Amino acid sequence: MLLSHLHFLSSVSTDFPGMKDGLALLKVWLNQRQLSKGLGCFSGFLVSMLVAYLVMKRKIVKVMSGYQVLRNVLQFLATTDLSMTGISLAKDTDTCLPTLDDFHHAFEVVFVDPSGLVNLCADMTASKYHQVQFEAKYSMEILDDRMVDGFQALLMTSKPMLRTFDHVFHLKHVSKLQSACKKMQLLNELMDRGGNYVAAALPFIVSLLTRGLARRALLVAHSLPETPEWPVDTEPPKHKDVGSLMFGILFVPEFAASTLEKGPQADRPEAADFRTFWGEKSELRRFQDGSICEAVVWEASTICQKRLIPEQIVRHLLKLHADIPESSICYTGALLESVIKNGKEALGTGEEDMVSVVCSYDDLSRKLWNLEGLPLTVTAVQGVHPALRYTDVFPPIPMKPIYSFHKQVKTRHLLLPSEEKPCPAYITPLKIICHMEGSGQWPQDKEAIKRIKAAFHLQLAELLQQQHQLICRPAVTHTDVYKDGYVFRLQVAYHREPLILKEVVTPEGMLKYQDTEESQQLELETLHQPYLTSSLHGSPQVGFLRFLNLLATYDWRNSPLIVNLNAGLTDADCTEIKNKFVAARSRLPVMFIATPKDKWNSIWTQERPSAQILQRLLVLASESVRALEEQLMDPLSSQDVKIVFRPPLDLYDVLIHLNSNQIPRHLERVDRPVKSFSRGVVKNSAGAKILFPVVDYDPVQCYLQDLRVIGLTRSVDSEALFH
């Protein structure tokens, strides 16, 4: 049918220049999403036939431009499911021809050619079509969003599976699908595919995973196996020569980490099917409503383990139903979890520590809300430390006094350095902004406001000690509170203070407002950081890859990065931001970021990075993306994802080596040192008063600050010195 298809497309495209342009755009769109090559792909030929179909149905007319053709095809794909309702190019209603229902009985996706005999989507899986459909829906949203450069996002930006899906995994040994076909009794499918066990098993593997992941997954997709080329005078490659298969899972965030699969009640007919599907994992459980149901409970005690429940499901189902051993599955989509999980080989100390921090913070917030004796009401309590938004690499570990017994004498080891070990443990203060109500009692002079805030800090310390027996250490600018082994730093805020700090009196006696370094810093601490804390959520690996790709590819010189948090900016706002950015580019930071609460100042990047550091950052981000994706795409290679976290030292003229015994944070190295040392503590009797621990003692940062102050260097890479 190749020649007849060619003549058909030629007749449709006659006097239709927009079709040629539209098809070029569509082919680029498919290619950027890795959908146009391989077995069962949505090829350029297939999309050409689809445009012809839409012309036949008068959904595309020959006066349309290439852009209009693109939009109409995407709209059709977004709203039409060819796996449920097929389409046909055949005009004749010949009763001898097979019906669309006949095609649906034989194929997962149906698009019939003009002859009425050939299914153009015969090799396509329903999963692959649903991925095309998902991308089309998302692309239409981008095209309809005036705040986004649709051309750049849809046609100039690649979307490999690693940056598209939350989790990915590889099936390393596709030869295992041979036994899978036997296990799943796919003899007929094998015969239809000429013995190609990869093509025969793939739709059933995806259907199995889709059912198992059920409400957790928005989409389960697979890569397209490509048959390698071979000389015509040699034997063709074997089916196993297609290499590893890759699968991607896009999650529904609300359910992805659920530990429970609740099945039907034990006396229902479908209970047997549930038990067969889940095998030995299924068990009877009584629920709070009194029902006794089949259920599967997945083992996961930490947040990290809960995020990896889909991996448990994948490994269990493939082993149970397809005889695919766990050794053949390389779950690279969550490989970066190893960097942030608990354990000696981890870069961070783990999210469970942050859960403990947040629980302690919540309790302290309640105590602040209910304090008695304050002259003004607390209107808001907002945590701004990264640990309180679950993004701290090294969340604080609770530092509590240690008790020991020797000869029945109780001794307390305080969190203070001893003479033998002068380096105290590093304790970071967790900053909390405590907003006080606006009132006529507040003065309108900036120095007087600072004195009132200092008085509040003293009073907060006194009331927390009296009413809740918390150990506090007040200061002029804050109050430190020692609670549950953590140190929380309370900072009082008055909502009009940033505006008052901007007041300037001209020589003519006129009052005007202009940003100052002090007002911007206060706005950052009391407005922007709390807003950011309340806005951040995500999935770690794909978020990190997308961040690196954005950093490396964004046109920072010519475009502002508009972060429309909570849809707080209108189309008019974005247009105004872009116009003002172009007009004032030379006076703006080299990395300009606009948000709903910071349209014009880019307060996050006012001071840094410099142009030199930004350029270095872009190079490192680009290389990091390349290195990570190479490792994550090759399941047979030795994978060392920490390579992108190790600072390169070869570019520096001078390296200063520090004494690790004087660095309290030395265990935060990417590669943990072979030898470590314990923090120094002093002994005291059990009845003695607990002294406040040393807070925020970081001699490395102090040393860096000294270097900058005395002018030995303009820019010192603290990470390089630190490591």
C-alpha positions in Angstrom: 0.0 0.0 0.0 3.0 2.3 0.1 2.5 3.8 -3.4 -1.2 4.3 -2.9 -0.5 6.1 0.4 2.0 8.4 -1.3 -0.6 9.3 -4.0 -3.2 9.9 -1.4 -1.0 12.3 0.6 0.0 14.0 -2.6 -3.6 14.7 -3.6 -4.5 16.0 -0.1 -1.5 18.4 0.0 -2.1 19.9 -3.4 -2.7 23.7 -3.1 -2.2 23.5 0.7 1.2 25.1 1.7 0.1 25.2 5.3 0.0 21.4 5.4 3.8 21.3 4.7 4.6 23.8 7.3 2.3 22.3 9.9 3.7 18.8 9.3 7.2 20.2 9.8 6.2 21.6 13.1 4.4 18.4 14.2 7.5 16.3 13.3 9.7 18.5 15.4 7.1 18.3 18.2 7.1 14.5 18.1 10.9 14.3 17.8 11.5 16.5 20.8 9.4 14.1 22.8 11.1 10.9 21.5 7.8 9.7 20.0 8.7 9.5 16.3 11.2 6.6 16.0 11.1 3.0 16.9 8.6 0.1 16.9 5.1 1.4 17.3 6.1 5.1 17.1 3.9 8.0 16.1 5.9 8.6 12.9 6.0 11.5 10.5 4.0 9.4 8.0 1.4 8.6 10.6 0.9 12.3 11.5 0.7 13.2 7.8 -2.1 10.7 7.4 -3.8 12.2 10.5 -3.7 15.6 8.9 -5.2 14.1 5.8 -8.0 12.6 7.9 -8.8 16.0 9.5 -8.9 17.6 6.0 -11.4 14.9 5.0 -13.5 15.6 8.0 -13.2 19.4 7.4 -11.6 20.0 10.7 -8.6 21.4 8.8 -9.2 23.5 5.7 -6.6 24.4 3.0 -6.5 28.1 3.9 -5.0 27.4 7.3 -1.5 28.3 8.2 1.1 25.8 9.5 0.5 27.0 13.1 -3.3 26.4 12.7 -2.6 22.9 11.4 -0.4 22.3 14.5 -3.1 23.5 16.9 -5.9 21.5 15.2 -3.9 18.3 15.3 -2.9 18.7 18.9 -6.5 19.5 19.8 -7.7 16.3 18.0 -5.1 14.2 19.8 -5.8 15.7 23.1 -9.6 15.0 22.9 -9.7 11.7 20.9 -8.7 8.3 22.3 -7.9 6.0 19.3 -7.5 3.1 21.7 -11.2 3.3 22.5 -12.7 4.9 19.3 -10.7 4.2 16.1 -10.9 6.3 12.9 -10.8 5.3 9.3 -9.8 7.0 6.0 -11.8 4.5 4.0 -14.7 6.2 2.0 -16.5 3.1 0.7 -19.0 1.3 3.0 -18.1 -2.1 1.5 -19.6 -4.8 3.7 -16.7 -7.1 2.9 -14.3 -4.8 4.7 -13.6 -5.3 8.4 -15.3 -2.9 10.7 -13.6 -0.7 13.3 -14.8 -3.1 16.0 -13.0 -5.9 14.1 -9.8 -3.8 14.2 -10.3 -3.1 17.9 -10.5 -6.8 18.7 -7.1 -7.3 17.1 -5.2 -4.1 17.9 -4.8 -1.7 20.8 -4.8 1.5 18.7 -6.9 1.8 15.5 -6.3 4.2 12.5 -7.4 2.6 9.2 -5.9 3.6 5.9 -7.9 4.6 2.8 -8.1 0.9 1.6 -10.0 -0.1 4.7 -7.6 -3.0 5.1 -4.5 -1.7 6.9 -4.3 -0.4 10.5 -1.6 2.3 10.4 -1.2 2.0 14.2 -0.9 -1.8 14.2 2.4 -1.8 16.2 1.4 1.0 18.6 0.6 0.2 22.2 -2.3 1.9 24.0 0.3 3.2 26.5 2.3 5.0 23.8 -0.8 6.6 22.3 -1.9 7.7 25.8 1.6 9.3 26.1 1.0 11.2 22.8 -2.4 12.2 24.1 -1.0 13.4 27.4 1.7 15.5 25.6 -0.9 17.0 23.3 -3.1 18.1 26.2 -0.2 19.6 28.0 1.0 21.3 24.8 -2.5 22.9 24.3 -2.3 24.3 27.8 1.1 25.9 27.0 -0.2 27.3 23.7 -3.2 28.9 25.6 -0.9 30.3 28.3 0.2 33.8 27.3 2.8 33.8 30.0 4.8 31.0 28.4 6.9 31.1 25.2 5.0 28.3 23.5 7.4 28.1 20.5 10.4 27.6 22.8 8.7 25.2 25.2 7.1 22.9 22.5 9.6 23.0 19.6 13.0 24.1 20.9 13.1 22.1 24.2 13.8 18.4 24.3 11.7 16.2 26.7 13.6 12.9 27.3 11.9 10.4 29.5 14.3 11.2 32.4 12.9 14.8 32.6 9.3 13.9 31.7 8.5 11.1 34.3 8.8 11.1 38.1 10.3 7.6 38.1 12.0 5.6 35.4 13.4 2.1 35.3 15.2 -0.2 32.8 14.5 -3.8 31.9 18.2 -4.7 31.3 17.8 -8.2 29.9 15.0 -8.1 27.3 15.7 -11.8 26.6 13.7 -12.4 29.9 10.6 -11.4 28.0 10.8 -14.7 26.2 9.9 -16.5 29.4 7.5 -13.7 30.2 5.5 -14.7 27.0 5.3 -18.2 28.2 4.3 -17.2 31.7 1.5 -14.9 30.4 0.5 -17.4 27.7 1.1 -15.1 24.7 1.5 -17.8 22.1 -1.0 -16.2 19.6 0.7 -12.8 20.0 4.1 -14.4 19.4 2.8 -15.9 16.2 1.3 -12.6 15.1 4.7 -10.9 15.7 6.8 -13.5 14.0 8.4 -14.6 17.2 9.3 -11.1 18.3 8.9 -11.6 22.0 9.7 -8.0 22.8 6.9 -6.7 20.7 4.5 -9.4 21.9 5.1 -8.9 25.6 5.4 -5.1 25.8 1.7 -4.2 25.7 0.9 -6.8 28.4 3.8 -5.7 30.6 2.6 -2.1 30.5 -1.0 -3.2 31.2 0.1 -5.2 34.2 2.0 -2.2 35.6 -0.9 0.2 34.8 -3.3 -2.0 36.8 -0.8 -2.4 39.7 0.0 1.2 40.0 -3.7 2.1 39.5 -4.5 5.4 41.3 -0.8 6.1 42.0 0.1 6.7 38.3 -1.3 9.3 35.9 0.6 7.7 33.1 2.8 4.6 32.6 4.9 4.7 29.3 7.7 2.8 27.7 10.5 3.6 25.3 10.3 2.6 21.7 12.7 -0.4 20.8 14.6 0.3 17.6 15.8 -2.5 15.4 19.5 -1.8 14.6 20.7 -1.7 11.0 22.6 -4.6 9.6 24.4 -5.5 6.3 22.2 -7.3 3.9 24.8 -10.1 3.5 24.7 -11.0 7.2 22.2 -12.5 9.5 19.7 -9.9 10.9 20.0 -9.0 14.6 18.3 -11.0 17.3 15.3 -9.6 19.1 17.5 -9.2 22.2 19.7 -6.8 20.3 17.3 -3.9 20.8 19.0 -3.2 24.1 17.3 -2.4 27.3 13.7 -1.2 27.5 12.9 1.9 29.5 9.7 2.6 31.4 8.4 5.9 32.9 5.9 6.5 35.6 4.1 9.9 36.1 2.6 10.0 39.6 -0.6 11.4 41.1 1.1 13.1 44.1 -1.8 12.5 46.5 -1.6 8.7 46.2 1.9 7.9 45.0 3.3 7.1 48.4 0.3 5.3 49.9 1.3 2.2 51.9 -2.1 0.5 51.4 -3.8 -1.2 48.5 -7.4 -1.7 49.7 -9.2 -4.5 47.8 -12.8 -5.8 47.8 -14.5 -7.3 50.7 -13.6 -10.9 51.4 -17.0 -12.3 50.4 -17.2 -10.5 47.1 -16.5 -12.5 43.8 -13.8 -10.0 42.8 -11.8 -10.8 45.9 -10.4 -13.9 44.2 -9.2 -11.9 41.3 -7.5 -9.4 43.7 -5.7 -12.3 45.5 -4.6 -13.8 42.1 -3.2 -10.4 41.0 -1.2 -9.6 44.1 -0.3 -13.1 45.1 1.2 -13.7 48.5 1.2 -9.9 49.2 -2.6 -10.0 49.6 -4.0 -10.5 53.1 -7.3 -10.1 54.9 -7.5 -7.0 57.1 -10.2 -5.4 59.3 -10.8 -1.7 58.7 -12.1 1.0 61.0 -15.5 0.8 59.4 -15.8 -2.8 60.4 -15.3 -4.2 56.9 -13.0 -7.1 56.3 -11.3 -6.7 52.9 -8.4 -8.0 50.9 -5.5 -5.6 51.2 -1.8 -5.2 50.4 0.4 -3.3 52.8 3.8 -2.1 51.6 6.7 -1.9 54.0 7.9 1.7 54.4 8.8 3.5 57.6 10.4 6.7 56.2 9.4 9.3 53.7 12.1 8.2 51.3 10.9 4.5 51.5 7.3 5.6 50.9 8.4 7.4 47.7 9.9 4.1 46.6 6.8 2.0 47.1 6.2 2.1 43.3 9.5 0.3 42.9 8.3 -2.4 45.2 5.1 -2.8 43.2 7.0 -3.0 39.9 9.5 -5.6 41.1 6.8 -7.7 42.7 4.4 -7.7 39.8 7.0 -8.4 37.1 8.4 -11.3 39.1 5.0 -12.7 39.9 3.3 -12.5 36.5 6.2 -12.3 34.0 9.0 -14.3 35.6 11.3 -11.3 35.4 13.8 -11.4 38.2 14.7 -8.3 40.2 18.3 -8.5 38.9 17.0 -7.6 35.4 15.3 -4.4 36.7 17.4 -1.3 37.1 15.3 1.3 38.9 17.4 4.4 37.9 14.5 6.8 38.2 15.1 7.0 41.9 18.8 6.7 42.0 19.4 10.1 43.4 17.3 9.1 46.5 20.6 7.5 47.7 22.1 11.0 48.0 19.5 12.3 50.4 18.5 9.2 52.4 19.8 8.2 55.8 23.0 6.2 56.0 26.8 6.5 56.0 27.0 6.8 52.2 24.4 9.5 52.0 25.1 13.1 51.3 22.4 14.4 53.6 21.1 13.1 56.9 17.6 12.4 55.7 14.1 13.7 55.6 13.0 12.0 58.8 15.1 14.5 60.7 13.1 17.3 59.0 9.8 15.7 60.1 11.1 15.8 63.7 12.1 19.5 63.2 8.7 20.4 61.7 6.8 18.7 64.6 8.9 20.6 67.1 8.3 23.8 65.1 4.5 23.2 65.0 4.4 22.8 68.8 6.4 26.0 69.3 4.1 27.9 67.0 1.1 26.8 69.0 2.8 28.0 72.2 3.6 31.4 70.6 0.0 31.8 69.4 -1.3 31.1 73.0 1.2 33.2 75.0 -0.4 35.3 77.6 0.8 38.8 78.6 1.9 40.2 75.2 0.7 43.8 74.6 0.0 43.0 70.9 -1.5 39.8 69.3 0.7 37.4 67.3 -1.0 37.4 63.8 1.3 34.9 62.0 4.1 32.5 62.8 6.2 31.5 59.7 9.2 29.3 59.5 11.8 30.4 56.9 14.6 27.9 57.4 15.0 25.3 54.6 14.4 22.4 57.0 10.9 23.8 57.6 10.1 23.4 53.9 11.7 19.9 53.6 14.6 21.2 51.4 17.6 21.3 53.8 20.4 19.0 52.7 21.6 18.6 56.2 18.6 19.0 58.5 19.6 19.7 62.1 20.0 16.7 64.4 18.5 17.2 67.8 21.3 18.1 70.3 20.0 17.1 73.7 22.1 16.9 76.9 23.4 13.4 77.4 22.9 11.7 80.8 25.2 8.9 82.1 25.5 6.9 85.3 28.7 6.0 87.0 28.7 4.5 90.5 25.0 5.5 90.8 25.9 9.2 90.2 23.9 10.9 87.5 26.1 13.1 85.3 25.0 15.5 82.5 27.2 16.0 79.5 26.4 19.5 78.3 26.5 20.7 74.7 29.6 22.8 75.3 33.2 22.3 74.0 35.7 20.8 76.4 39.3 21.9 76.6 40.5 18.7 75.0 38.0 19.0 72.1 37.5 22.7 71.5 35.3 22.3 68.4 31.7 22.3 69.4 29.0 20.5 67.5 27.4 22.6 64.8 23.9 23.8 65.7 22.1 25.8 63.2 19.4 28.3 64.4 16.0 27.7 62.7 14.7 31.1 62.0 11.0 31.8 62.7 9.3 35.1 61.8 6.8 36.1 64.4 4.4 38.7 62.9 2.8 41.1 65.4 -0.5 42.9 64.8 -0.5 46.4 63.3 -1.5 49.0 65.9 -1.3 52.7 66.6 1.1 51.7 69.5 3.8 51.1 66.9 6.1 54.2 66.4 6.7 55.4 62.8 10.5 56.0 63.3 12.8 53.2 62.2 15.1 53.4 65.2 12.1 53.4 67.6 10.7 50.3 65.8 14.0 48.5 66.4 13.8 49.3 70.1 10.2 48.1 70.3 11.2 44.8 68.6 14.1 44.4 71.0 11.7 44.8 73.9 9.4 42.1 72.3 12.4 39.7 72.0 13.1 40.1 75.7 9.4 39.7 76.6 9.0 36.6 74.4 12.0 35.0 76.1 10.6 35.8 79.5 7.0 34.5 78.8 8.3 31.3 77.1 10.4 30.6 80.2 7.6 31.3 82.6 4.7 29.7 80.8 6.4 26.7 79.0 9.7 26.3 80.9 11.7 26.7 77.7 15.4 27.8 77.8 15.8 31.1 76.0 18.6 33.5 75.1 17.3 36.9 74.1 19.2 39.4 72.0 18.4 42.8 70.4 17.6 41.4 67.0 16.1 38.0 68.0 15.5 35.4 70.7 16.9 31.9 70.6 14.7 29.2 72.0 16.2 25.8 72.9 13.5 23.1 72.4 13.6 19.4 71.8 17.3 19.6 71.1 16.8 22.3 68.4 17.5 26.0 68.6 14.7 28.2 67.1 15.5 31.8 66.4 12.5 34.0 66.8 12.5 37.3 64.9 9.6 39.8 65.5 8.2 41.5 62.4 6.1 44.6 61.9 4.4 44.7 58.4 5.1 48.5 57.9 8.8 48.4 58.8 10.1 47.7 55.3 8.1 50.7 54.0 9.4 53.0 56.8 13.0 51.9 56.0 12.5 53.1 52.5 11.6 56.6 53.6 14.1 59.3 52.4 13.8 63.0 53.0 15.1 65.1 50.1 17.1 68.3 50.6 13.9 70.2 49.7 12.1 68.5 52.6 10.1 66.2 50.5 9.4 62.6 51.6 10.0 59.9 49.0 10.4 56.1 49.0 13.3 54.2 47.6 14.7 50.7 48.1 17.7 50.5 50.5 19.9 47.5 51.3 18.4 47.3 54.8 14.7 47.4 53.5 15.4 44.7 50.9 17.0 42.4 53.4 14.1 42.8 55.8 11.6 42.1 53.0 13.5 39.0 52.0 13.4 37.7 55.6 9.9 38.6 56.5 8.0 38.4 53.2 9.7 36.4 50.5 11.3 33.6 52.4 8.0 32.7 54.3 6.2 32.9 50.9 8.7 30.5 49.3 8.4 28.1 52.3 4.7 27.8 51.8 5.0 27.2 48.0 7.5 24.4 47.6 6.6 20.8 47.0 8.0 18.1 44.5 9.5 14.8 43.5 13.4 14.9 44.0 15.1 13.4 41.0 13.1 14.7 38.1 12.9 18.1 39.9 16.7 18.2 40.1 17.2 17.3 36.5 14.7 19.9 35.3 16.4 22.5 37.5 19.8 21.8 36.0 18.4 21.8 32.5 16.6 25.2 33.1 19.7 26.7 34.6 21.9 25.5 31.7 19.5 26.4 28.8 17.6 29.6 29.9 18.5 32.8 28.1 19.4 34.8 31.2 20.9 37.7 29.3 17.8 38.5 27.3 14.8 37.1 29.3 13.5 37.5 32.8 12.6 34.3 34.6 9.0 34.7 35.6 8.0 32.4 38.4 4.2 32.7 38.7 3.7 31.2 42.1 0.1 30.4 42.9 -0.9 32.1 39.6 -0.4 35.5 41.2 0.6 37.3 38.0 -1.8 38.2 35.1 -1.0 38.4 31.4 -0.6 42.1 31.7 1.8 41.8 34.6 4.0 39.4 32.6 4.0 41.7 29.6 4.9 44.7 31.8 7.7 42.8 33.5 9.2 41.8 30.1 9.0 45.3 28.7 10.6 46.9 31.8 13.3 44.2 31.8 14.3 45.1 28.2 14.3 48.8 29.0 16.4 48.5 32.1 18.5 45.4 31.3 21.9 47.1 32.0 21.0 48.1 35.5 19.4 44.7 36.5 21.1 41.6 38.0 22.6 39.2 35.6 20.1 36.6 36.7 16.7 38.2 37.0 13.8 36.4 38.7 10.3 37.9 39.0 7.6 36.6 41.3 4.1 37.9 42.3 5.5 39.5 45.4 8.7 40.8 43.7 8.1 41.9 40.1 10.8 44.5 39.6 13.8 44.0 42.0 14.7 40.3 41.7 15.5 40.4 45.4 16.8 36.9 45.5 19.6 37.7 43.0 20.4 41.3 43.8 23.8 40.6 45.3 24.8 37.4 43.6 25.6 35.6 41.4 28.0 37.8 39.5 28.3 37.5 35.7 31.5 35.4 36.1 29.9 33.0 38.7 26.7 32.7 36.6 28.7 31.7 33.5 30.6 29.1 35.6 27.3 27.9 37.0 25.8 27.4 33.5 28.8 25.3 32.4 28.6 23.1 35.6 24.8 22.7 35.2 25.2 21.6 31.5 27.9 19.1 32.3 26.0 17.8 35.3 22.9 17.2 33.2 25.0 15.4 30.6 26.8 13.3 33.2 23.7 12.3 35.1 21.6 11.5 32.0 24.4 9.3 30.6 24.5 7.3 33.8 20.8 7.1 34.3 20.2 6.0 30.7 22.8 3.2 30.8 21.7 0.6 33.3 24.8 -1.6 32.6 27.3 1.1 33.6 28.8 1.7 37.0 26.7 4.6 38.4 28.2 7.2 40.7 25.7 10.0 40.8 27.8 11.9 43.4 30.1 13.0 40.7 28.0 16.0 40.0 28.1 17.1 43.6 31.9 17.0 43.9 33.4 20.5 43.4 36.0 20.7 40.7 39.2 22.2 42.1 41.5 22.1 39.0 40.5 25.7 38.0 41.8 27.4 41.1 45.2 29.0 41.5 45.4 28.6 45.2 43.9 25.9 47.5 43.8 26.4 51.2 43.6 23.2 53.2 41.8 23.4 56.5 42.3 21.5 59.8 39.3 19.1 59.9 39.5 19.0 63.7 38.4 22.6 63.8 35.5 22.2 61.3 32.3 21.2 63.0 30.5 20.4 59.7 33.2 18.2 58.3 30.8 15.2 58.0 28.8 17.2 55.4 31.4 16.4 52.7 30.1 14.7 49.6 32.4 11.8 50.3 32.5 11.2 54.1 35.9 11.2 55.7 37.4 7.8 56.7 38.1 9.1 60.2 35.8 11.4 62.2 35.8 12.8 65.8 33.2 13.3 68.5 32.1 16.8 69.5 33.5 18.0 72.8 31.2 18.1 75.8 31.8 19.1 79.4 30.5 17.2 82.4 28.3 18.7 85.0 26.3 17.5 88.0 22.7 16.6 87.3 21.3 19.4 89.4 23.3 22.2 87.6 21.5 24.6 85.4 21.6 23.7 81.7 23.7 26.2 79.7 22.6 27.4 76.3 24.6 25.6 73.6 27.0 27.3 71.1 24.9 28.3 68.1 25.9 28.8 64.5 29.6 28.3 65.1 31.1 27.8 61.6 34.7 28.9 61.5 35.0 28.2 57.8 32.4 30.8 57.0 34.0 33.2 59.4 37.4 32.6 57.7 35.8 33.2 54.3 34.3 36.5 55.5 37.7 37.6 56.8 39.2 36.8 53.4 36.6 38.9 51.6 36.9 41.8 54.1 40.6 42.1 53.8 40.4 41.9 50.0 42.6 38.9 49.4 40.0 37.7 46.9 36.9 39.1 45.2 35.1 35.8 45.0 36.0 32.7 47.0 34.2 29.4 46.3 33.1 28.4 49.7 32.2 24.9 48.6 35.7 24.4 47.2 37.3 25.6 50.4 34.9 23.6 52.5 35.7 20.3 50.8 
